[in-house]
Amino acid sequence: MGNSGSRDDFEWVYTEQPHTDRRKEILAKYPEIKKLMVPDPRFKWTVAAMVLLQVGACYLVKDVAWKWVFFWAYAFGGCVNHAMTLAIHDISHNVAFGNKRARWNRLFGMFANLPIGIPYATSFKKYHVDHHRYLAGDGLDVDVPTELEGRLFNSPLRKLLWLVLQPAFYVLRPIVVNPKPFSHLELLNVLIQVAFDLLIYSLWGAKPVAYMVGGSLLVLGFHPFSGHFIAEHYAFLEGHDTASYYGALNCITFNVGYHMEHHDFPSIPGSKLPLVKTDKPPASLLGLGGILGGDACLPALAQVHADGQMDRAWKSSFGGQRSQAL
């Protein structure tokens, strides 16, 4: 997506997504990295504490004015919920209980989903597998904007609207681009979430429910925390379809900024991804060329809004990659 008057075609590059080969090469040189591919024992307790924190916040907002409900939803609750979506991302890789207890991870994802207010953890897992397997694959990876989005949101004002509406696109894009059957686990996720929302409503009224749902929708749109959506896979750096950033927000987002490292080693918990960078050879030796320094997720929001050359999304089709520069 670019400014009006930008390119309206695609730049094709016939290469496979790089992370499978990178993983093999790195592990061949440094097999000890495999020792990091184990569950983080502290992770599930951190997630449980976040759920309890949000339940407590629901109690506290039940008597405040509506304007303060939405203020705290944007300034605090939504930030916690955004971090929780990234915890659910880690859970989708089975880092809570390990690969041998996949069902436990699915159920724990539903538990982590509770304060978000909208059932999505199980559906996220279903599509996130494709994101790693077919990174930027046309019609397969629904994390990447469609061609229609690129053509429609092609001016600074429209791109700002696109950023605000990101939650809607993340819901609608899978249904349109790559629809999949609704599973029994997704139904269970919906039933558990609806039961929790009704419980909160029956105890403390509508304001806590609005705090949960509103915070989730607000913070997943135009919010500093959402910059990582742009920084991860938009072609800010020529020739790289994945980028990492190592800024302070990693401390409260389960190191989602270590995204090159994550795609190289999806089974390593977020808490251990910095070890891939710091305890091993220099980044250049590991091939971590696509790096956005500092708090890159913050300027990424501004760049995708204002700069037609900095807001391209990578796409691939049957082994060929194309850089979207609309």
N, C-alpha and C positions, 0 to 999 in steps of 0.2 A: 504494500500500500504506500503510495507516495503522494506528493502534491499533484494538483491538477496540471496536466501537461507532461507528466512523467511517462516513462515507458508503459506500454499496455500489452507487452508480450512477456515471454518467459525466456530466461537464459538457461539452456539445458547443459548439464554436465553429466556424462555417463559414467558415474562411479557409484559404488555401493556406499551405504552409510558406514562411517569409519570405525565405529566403536567395537565391533566384533573383532576385527583384525588388530586394533590397538590393544584390546584386552589380551589376546593371545601373545602378542609381542612383549607386552609388559610382564605378563606372568612367566613367560619363558626366561626373562632376564632376572625377575625378582619374585620367585614363587612364594616367598614369605608373606606377600600381600594377602595370600589366601587365609592367613591367620586372623585377618580383620573381618572375614566373612562369617561372623557369628552374631547372635542376638545381643543387643545392649541390655543388660539386666536392669538398668535404671530407667530405661525408656518408658516402660508400661506404668511405672509409678509417677513419672512426670506427666504423662497423659491423664492418669487418674486424678492427679492434683489439679490439672487444668479444668477437667470436668467439674470437680467440686467447687473450684473458684467461680466458674460461670453460674453454677446453681446458687451460690451465695450472692452473686451479683444480681441474679434474677429476683431474689428476695429483697435486695436493697432498692431496686428501681420500681418496685410495685407501687410506691406512694409518691414518687416524684412527678413533676409536671411532664407532659408529653415532649416538650422541647428538650428537656434534659434527658429523657429516655433516648432520643435519637442522637443527642450530643455524646452521651456515654457509649451508645452503640457504635458510633464512628470512632471515637477517641480511645476507647478501651475494649469493650466487648468484641467489636469487630476485629481488633488486633489479635486478641486471644483466639478468636475463631479462625482467623487466617492462619495463625500458627498451627491450629488444630487441623486445618485442611492439609498442611504439610506433614503433620504427624500421621494423618490417614494415608498420605502418599507413602511414607516410610512403612506403615503397616501393610500396605498393598504389596510390598516386597518381602513380607513375612519377617521383618526384623524384630517384632515384639516377642514371638515365641519360636521362631525358626521355621524352616521349610517343612520339617517333619510334622508340624502342628498347624498346617495351613488353615484348617477349620477354626482353630482358636484365634488365629489372626483375623479371619473374616468376622467373627463375633466381636472381637475386641474393636475392630473398625466401626462396627455399629454402635458400640459403647462410646467411642470417641466422637462419633457423629452427633450424639445427643444435643450438646449445646449449640450446634450449628442451626438446628431447627428445621432443616430441610434434608430429607433422606437422600444420600448420594454415595456413601462410602463403597457400597458393593458395586454400583454401576461404574464408579471411578476405576475400581480394580479391573473390571471387564475391559475397559477401553485403554487403560494405561499399559496393559500388556502389549497392545498394538503400537503404542507410542515408542516403546523400546525396540520392539521387533522390526517395525517398519518406519523408522524415524523419518518424519516428513513425507511418508508415502501418500501419494495422491489417492484419495478415496479410502485410506486406511488409518492414517494418523489424524485424528480429529482435533488435536491440539493446534494444528496449523490453520490459519484462516483460509476460507474458500476464495476462489477467484471472484465470486460475486461480491464478497466483502471488500476485496481489494479495489474493485472497480467502483463500488458505491461510496466507500468512505475514503475519498481521494482529495480531501482538502483539510486544512488545519481544523476547521470547525467540525467537520464530519468525523475526523479522526478522534477529536475530543469526545464526541458522542459515542464513537465506537469503544473508547476506553471506559466510559461510564457504563455502557451496556455489555461489558465483557461477561458478566454472569449469565445473561440471557443467551449469548452466543455459545458459551460452554455447555449450556443445556440443549440448545436447539441443533447445534452442529452435528453431534453424534446421530441424532434422529434423522437428519436429512442426508448426511454424507455416508454414514456406515451403520444403518440400523441393525440391531441384534435382538434376538428373542429375550423377553423378560423372564428372568430366572426366579426360582423359588427363594433363593437367598435375597434377591432384590425385594421380593414381596415381604420377606421377614424384616428386612431393613425398613421398609415403609411402615409396617405395622408397629414395630418397636418405636420408631420416631414419632408417629402419630399419637401413640399411647403416652409417650413422654410429654409431648407438647400439650396434650389434653390434661395431663396431670398438673403441669405447671400452670395452665390456665385455670383449672379448678381450684388450685391452692391460692394463687396470687393475682389472677385476672389477666387481662390482655397485654398489659404493658411489658411484663417479662418476655412474653412470646414475641412481641414486636421488637424488643431489645435483641433477642437471639437472631431472629430471621433478618430484621433490618440491618443489624450489624454485619451479618454475613454478606448480604447483598451489597452494602455500601463499601465494605473494605475490599471486596473482590473486584470492584470496579476502579474508579479513579481515586487511588489511594497510594501513598508511598510504598506500602507493603506489596502492592500488586506489580511493582516494577519488574519483579523477577520473571513474570510471565513474558515480558518483552525481552529482557536481557538474555534469557536462556537459549532461544533458538532463532532469533532474528539476525539477519546477516549484518551485524554491526562491523564485523571484521571480515574482510574479503577472504573467501576460501574456507571459512569455518561455519559449520551449521550448528555448532554447540559452543557456548562460551561460559566461562566461570567468572565470578566476582568474589572478592574476599573481604567485603566490608563488614561493618558492625552489625548489620541486620541479621547476619548469619547466626548470631548468638541467640536470637529469639525466633528463628525460623528453621531450626533443625538443620542448619548448614545447607539449605537449598541452593545457596550460591555456588557451592562446589559442584557445579552441574556437569562439567566435562568429566570430572572424577566419578560422579554418580552414574553417568551413562557408560563409562568404562567398566564400572563395578557396581551394578545395581543392588547386589546383595550385601554390600557393606552399609551398616547403619550410618545415618547422617552424622552422628556424634563422632564417628571414626574417620570420616572422609578427609579431614585435615591431615591425618596421619599419612594418607596416600601422597599428599603434597610435601609435607615437611619431614617425615621420617625416611623418605626414600630419596632417590637422586633428584637433582634440580628439575624444575618443571619442564625445561626445554628437553631434557633427556627422556622424560615420559611423554613428550609430544604434546604437552598442554599449550598449544599455540594460541588457542582462542580464549584469551583472558581479558576480562574487563576489570580494570583496577579499581580499588576503593569501593565506595558505595554506589556501584554502577546502576543498581536498580532504581535509584532516584532520578538521575539524568536520563535514564532510558525512557521514562514516561514523557519527558519533555522532548527528547529527540524523535520519538515515534510520532509525536504530535506536530513537530515543526519542520523536520528535515526529511525531504523526499528521498534522500540517498541513504538514510540510516534506518529505515523501517521496513526492510525487506524480510520476507519469511521464506525459508527454504522449503521446497517441496521435491518429492522424488516419485518416479513412476517406473516400476519394473526395473529397478537398478539404476535408473538415470535420475540425477538430481537437477532441480531447476530452482533458480532464485527468483522469487516473486518480487517484481519491482514495478508495481502498478501506480 
